[in-house]
C-alpha cells in the first residue's frame, strides 16, 4: 500500500525529465522555458516529486539553486528510469511497425559517403522487418564494438591478412596511409615522400590501442626504420589530430579518408613504398549468428556491384550513384 504521507500519486515521466534538466541547469527559469511551462508550474511539479519521494531534492533561496545530497543520488536513478522508458517505447514502436530485427552499423566518418544510408533504405524496402541503427566511430572503436557486440557490422578499414580468424569481411575499395602535414610544412608541397624524408621529423601517433592494429603496425615499421615516432595523449580522435599537427608543426601517419578533417590546414602527401594499403568495407564477427547481417551484406554486394572507389566516397547524393 502506498504511504499516504507521500500524496498517493504516481510520478509522471515528464516530471523526471524536468528534474533531470533542472539538476543540470540549477535554474528554474531556464528549465521552465525549455519545457514551455511557467516557472510556478515547474516549481509545483518539483514540489510534487519531492512530496512523492518524501525528501527534498533541491535547496533554493533568492540567490541560488543547488541539489541536496539525496537529490544528487537520485539523478542517476532518474536517468536510468528515463532511459528504460525510452528503450521500452522504442521496442513497442518496433513491434507496432512490424520490425523483427535491428542491424547496428558502426562506420568511420569520411570513409563512406552517400551510398551507405541509401543501400540500407533499399534493403529495408525489400525487408520491412529490418531496421538500422548507425554509430559514427573511430577506427579503434569500430573493432572494439564488434568484439564487445555493441555493433553488428563495422564499415571500417582493415588488413585482409590480420582478420580472417575472427571476422568475415568484404573489401569495397582500397584506402592508404599518407603523411598528414600542416600546410606550411616543408613537405606539404611534395607530390610524394619516402620514409627517408621523415628522418628529421617527429611523427606523432596516439597511445597504443590493440584495436588500432593497423596504425600500430605502421608505427612499428617507422620506428624500425629509425624514425622518431612519439605517442601523444592529445590525439584522441581525427579532429584532435589535425588540430595538434597545425599547432605543433609536426607530422603524422593518417588514413587518406581523414582528409575531410583537414579543413584546408593539413595536406595529405602520398608515401612511396608498399605496406601502407588497407581494405575499406564491412566487417562482422564470424560467430555473429544474426541472419539479417549476412542477408544485408549479400544485398550490399549486389547493389554496389559497379561502384568505384569514388562512388563509395561520394557525398553528392544517392541519385548520382550507379546502383544496380
Secondary structure in CASP SS format (residue, H / E / C, confidence):
PFRMAT SS
TARGET T0000
AUTHOR 0000-0000-0000
METHOD secondary structure of the structure
MODEL  1
X C 1.00
X C 1.00
X C 1.00
X H 1.00
X H 1.00
X H 1.00
X C 1.00
X C 1.00
X C 1.00
X C 1.00
X C 1.00
X C 1.00
X H 1.00
X H 1.00
X H 1.00
X H 1.00
X H 1.00
X H 1.00
X H 1.00
X H 1.00
X H 1.00
X H 1.00
X H 1.00
X H 1.00
X H 1.00
X C 1.00
X C 1.00
X H 1.00
X H 1.00
X H 1.00
X H 1.00
X H 1.00
X H 1.00
X H 1.00
X C 1.00
X C 1.00
X C 1.00
X C 1.00
X H 1.00
X H 1.00
X H 1.00
X H 1.00
X H 1.00
X H 1.00
X H 1.00
X H 1.00
X H 1.00
X H 1.00
X H 1.00
X H 1.00
X H 1.00
X H 1.00
X H 1.00
X C 1.00
X C 1.00
X C 1.00
X C 1.00
X E 1.00
X E 1.00
X E 1.00
X C 1.00
X C 1.00
X C 1.00
X C 1.00
X E 1.00
X E 1.00
X E 1.00
X C 1.00
X H 1.00
X H 1.00
X H 1.00
X H 1.00
X H 1.00
X H 1.00
X H 1.00
X H 1.00
X H 1.00
X H 1.00
X H 1.00
X H 1.00
X H 1.00
X H 1.00
X H 1.00
X H 1.00
X H 1.00
X H 1.00
X H 1.00
X H 1.00
X H 1.00
X H 1.00
X H 1.00
X H 1.00
X H 1.00
X H 1.00
X H 1.00
X H 1.00
X C 1.00
X C 1.00
X C 1.00
X C 1.00
X E 1.00
X E 1.00
X E 1.00
X E 1.00
X E 1.00
X E 1.00
X E 1.00
X C 1.00
X E 1.00
X C 1.00
X C 1.00
X E 1.00
X C 1.00
X C 1.00
X H 1.00
X H 1.00
X H 1.00
X H 1.00
X H 1.00
X H 1.00
X H 1.00
X H 1.00
X H 1.00
X H 1.00
X H 1.00
X H 1.00
X C 1.00
X C 1.00
X C 1.00
X E 1.00
X E 1.00
X E 1.00
X E 1.00
X E 1.00
X E 1.00
X E 1.00
X C 1.00
X C 1.00
X H 1.00
X H 1.00
X H 1.00
X H 1.00
X H 1.00
X H 1.00
X H 1.00
X H 1.00
X H 1.00
X H 1.00
X C 1.00
X C 1.00
X C 1.00
X C 1.00
X E 1.00
X E 1.00
X E 1.00
X E 1.00
X E 1.00
X E 1.00
X C 1.00
X H 1.00
X H 1.00
X H 1.00
X H 1.00
X C 1.00
X C 1.00
X C 1.00
X E 1.00
X E 1.00
X E 1.00
X C 1.00
X C 1.00
X C 1.00
X E 1.00
X E 1.00
X E 1.00
X E 1.00
X E 1.00
X E 1.00
X E 1.00
X E 1.00
X E 1.00
X E 1.00
X C 1.00
X C 1.00
X C 1.00
X C 1.00
X C 1.00
X C 1.00
X C 1.00
X C 1.00
X C 1.00
X E 1.00
X E 1.00
X C 1.00
X H 1.00
X H 1.00
X H 1.00
X H 1.00
X C 1.00
X C 1.00
X C 1.00
X E 1.00
X E 1.00
X E 1.00
X E 1.00
X C 1.00
X C 1.00
X C 1.00
X C 1.00
X C 1.00
X C 1.00
X C 1.00
X H 1.00
X H 1.00
X H 1.00
X H 1.00
X H 1.00
X H 1.00
X H 1.00
X H 1.00
X H 1.00
X H 1.00
X H 1.00
X H 1.00
X C 1.00
X C 1.00
X C 1.00
X E 1.00
X E 1.00
X E 1.00
X E 1.00
X C 1.00
X C 1.00
X C 1.00
X C 1.00
X C 1.00
X C 1.00
X H 1.00
X H 1.00
X H 1.00
X H 1.00
X H 1.00
X H 1.00
X H 1.00
X H 1.00
X H 1.00
X H 1.00
X H 1.00
X C 1.00
X C 1.00
X E 1.00
X E 1.00
X E 1.00
X E 1.00
X E 1.00
X H 1.00
X H 1.00
X H 1.00
X H 1.00
X H 1.00
X H 1.00
X C 1.00
X C 1.00
X C 1.00
X C 1.00
X E 1.00
X E 1.00
X E 1.00
X E 1.00
X E 1.00
X E 1.00
X C 1.00
X C 1.00
X C 1.00
X C 1.00
X C 1.00
X E 1.00
X E 1.00
X E 1.00
X E 1.00
X E 1.00
X E 1.00
X E 1.00
X E 1.00
X E 1.00
X C 1.00
X C 1.00
X C 1.00
X C 1.00
X C 1.00
X H 1.00
X H 1.00
X H 1.00
X H 1.00
X H 1.00
X H 1.00
X H 1.00
X H 1.00
X H 1.00
X H 1.00
X H 1.00
X H 1.00
X H 1.00
X C 1.00
X C 1.00
X C 1.00
X C 1.00
X C 1.00
X H 1.00
X H 1.00
X H 1.00
X H 1.00
X H 1.00
X C 1.00
X C 1.00
X C 1.00
X C 1.00
X H 1.00
X H 1.00
X H 1.00
X C 1.00
X C 1.00
X C 1.00
X C 1.00
END
